[in-house]
């Protein structure tokens, strides 16, 4: 359990921060960028929840919790030492990816197939979900970039990939089941 009595510690005043295993790295390190962007995404999901009610809000609450799991996962670089750790690190699981897939399938079954790309917008919730989608894609790019040089849990990368798809389908659902999607018209303003 985390206990935060004092919010500022001054330990990062010189531009470094501690990872989950205690190692100190620059605040602009690839790993910090990856989990920092998942934290940014979590904040945008919180904003989207202001427009959501019922099951969309419950699903977004689950995603917010998953994003904290993702941050905990990404801040622990030593995957090869998980078994030796005094406290086993929290890692995203395939079941979390599968849950997103199942939810996407349920939302997508009643949507008409797209015949055009759509522009982010429509209902307020849909617009917020599109922001979440794009930040999830950025988090995924950062996680895959990190994975080029350091170990990253493959389920974490899959989760981010699926999560951006989830936000896309949820945005269409929020747009009156896709009826209020704003369609791209190629070259419309030439």
C-alpha positions in Angstrom: 0.0 0.0 0.0 1.2 3.5 -0.8 1.3 6.1 1.9 1.8 9.7 0.9 2.2 12.0 3.9 4.3 14.5 2.2 3.8 15.4 -1.5 7.1 17.1 -2.2 10.3 15.3 -1.5 12.9 17.4 -3.4 14.5 14.2 -4.6 13.8 15.1 -8.2 14.9 18.7 -8.1 18.0 17.9 -10.3 15.9 16.3 -13.1 15.9 12.6 -12.1 13.3 10.3 -10.6 13.1 6.9 -9.0 11.7 3.9 -10.9 9.7 1.2 -9.2 12.8 -0.8 -8.4 14.6 2.2 -6.8 16.9 3.0 -9.8 17.2 6.7 -10.5 16.9 7.9 -14.1 16.4 11.2 -15.9 12.9 12.4 -15.9 13.0 12.5 -19.7 14.1 8.8 -19.9 12.2 6.6 -22.4 10.6 4.6 -19.6 9.5 7.7 -17.7 8.0 9.1 -20.9 6.0 5.8 -21.4 4.5 5.6 -18.0 4.1 9.4 -17.8 2.0 9.3 -20.9 -0.2 6.5 -19.5 -0.7 8.8 -16.5 -1.6 11.7 -18.9 -4.1 9.4 -20.6 -5.6 8.5 -17.2 -6.2 12.2 -16.6 -8.0 12.5 -20.0 -10.1 9.5 -19.2 -11.1 11.3 -16.0 -12.3 14.2 -18.1 -14.2 11.9 -20.4 -16.0 10.4 -17.4 -17.5 13.9 -16.7 -19.7 13.2 -19.8 -20.3 9.5 -19.2 -23.0 7.8 -17.3 -24.0 4.2 -16.6 -21.9 1.5 -18.2 -19.7 3.9 -20.2 -18.6 5.4 -16.9 -18.1 2.0 -15.3 -16.0 0.9 -18.2 -13.9 4.1 -18.0 -13.4 3.6 -14.3 -12.1 0.1 -15.0 -9.7 1.5 -17.6 -8.5 4.2 -15.2 -7.6 1.4 -12.7 -5.9 -0.5 -15.5 -3.9 2.5 -16.5 -2.5 2.7 -12.9 -1.6 -1.0 -13.3 0.1 -0.1 -16.6 2.1 2.7 -14.9 3.2 0.3 -12.2 4.2 -2.2 -14.8 6.1 0.2 -16.9 8.0 1.8 -14.0 9.6 -1.6 -13.2 12.4 -2.3 -15.7 13.7 -5.5 -14.3 11.2 -8.0 -15.6 13.9 -10.8 -15.5 14.0 -10.3 -11.7 10.3 -10.5 -11.0 10.5 -13.9 -9.4 13.3 -12.7 -7.0 11.5 -9.5 -5.9 10.5 -9.2 -2.3 7.2 -7.9 -3.5 6.2 -9.2 -6.9 5.7 -6.3 -9.3 2.3 -5.7 -10.8 2.2 -6.6 -14.4 -0.6 -6.2 -16.9 -2.2 -9.5 -17.8 -3.6 -10.9 -21.0 -7.0 -11.1 -19.3 -7.1 -7.3 -19.3 -6.5 -7.2 -23.0 -9.1 -9.9 -23.6 -11.6 -7.8 -21.5 -11.1 -4.9 -23.8 -11.6 -7.1 -26.9 -14.8 -8.5 -25.5 -16.1 -4.9 -24.7 -15.1 -3.8 -28.2 -17.0 -6.7 -29.8 -20.2 -5.8 -27.7 -20.0 -2.1 -28.7 -19.1 -2.7 -32.3 -21.9 -5.3 -33.1 -24.6 -2.6 -33.5 -22.5 -0.1 -35.4 -22.7 0.3 -39.2 -19.5 -0.4 -41.0 -17.5 2.7 -41.8 -17.3 3.9 -45.4 -15.1 6.9 -44.6 -12.7 7.9 -41.9 -14.3 10.0 -39.2 -13.2 13.2 -37.7 -12.9 13.5 -33.9 -16.0 15.1 -32.6 -19.8 14.8 -32.5 -21.1 14.4 -28.9 -18.9 15.8 -26.1 -18.2 12.3 -24.8 -17.2 11.2 -28.2 -14.8 14.1 -28.6 -13.2 13.3 -25.2 -12.9 9.7 -26.2 -11.1 10.6 -29.4 -8.6 12.6 -27.3 -8.1 9.5 -25.2 -7.6 7.4 -28.4 -4.8 9.7 -29.7 -3.0 9.8 -26.3 -3.3 6.0 -26.0 -1.6 5.8 -29.5 1.2 8.1 -28.3 1.6 5.9 -25.1 1.8 2.9 -27.4 4.4 4.5 -29.6 6.5 5.3 -26.5 6.1 1.8 -25.1 7.2 0.2 -28.3 10.1 2.6 -28.6 11.1 1.7 -25.1 10.8 -2.0 -25.9 13.4 -1.6 -28.7 16.1 -1.0 -25.9 14.7 -2.4 -22.7 12.4 -5.2 -21.6 8.7 -4.3 -21.7 5.8 -6.6 -20.8 4.2 -7.6 -24.1 0.8 -7.5 -22.5 1.3 -3.8 -21.7 1.9 -3.0 -25.4 -1.1 -5.1 -26.5 -3.2 -3.4 -23.9 -2.4 0.0 -25.3 -3.0 -1.1 -28.8 -6.4 -2.5 -27.9 -7.2 0.4 -25.7 -7.0 2.9 -28.5 -9.3 0.7 -30.5 -11.7 0.6 -27.5 -11.7 4.4 -27.4 -12.5 4.6 -31.1 -15.4 2.2 -30.9 -16.6 3.8 -27.7 -16.5 7.2 -29.4 -18.7 5.9 -32.3 -21.1 4.4 -29.7 -21.3 7.8 -27.9 -22.1 9.4 -31.2 -25.6 7.9 -31.3 -24.4 4.5 -32.3 -22.3 6.0 -35.1 -25.2 8.0 -36.6 -23.7 11.3 -35.5 -20.1 10.5 -36.5 -18.5 13.4 -38.4 -17.3 12.0 -41.7 -14.1 13.0 -43.4 -14.7 14.4 -46.9 -11.4 14.1 -48.7 -10.5 17.3 -50.5 -13.7 19.1 -49.4 -12.0 22.4 -48.9 -9.7 22.6 -52.0 
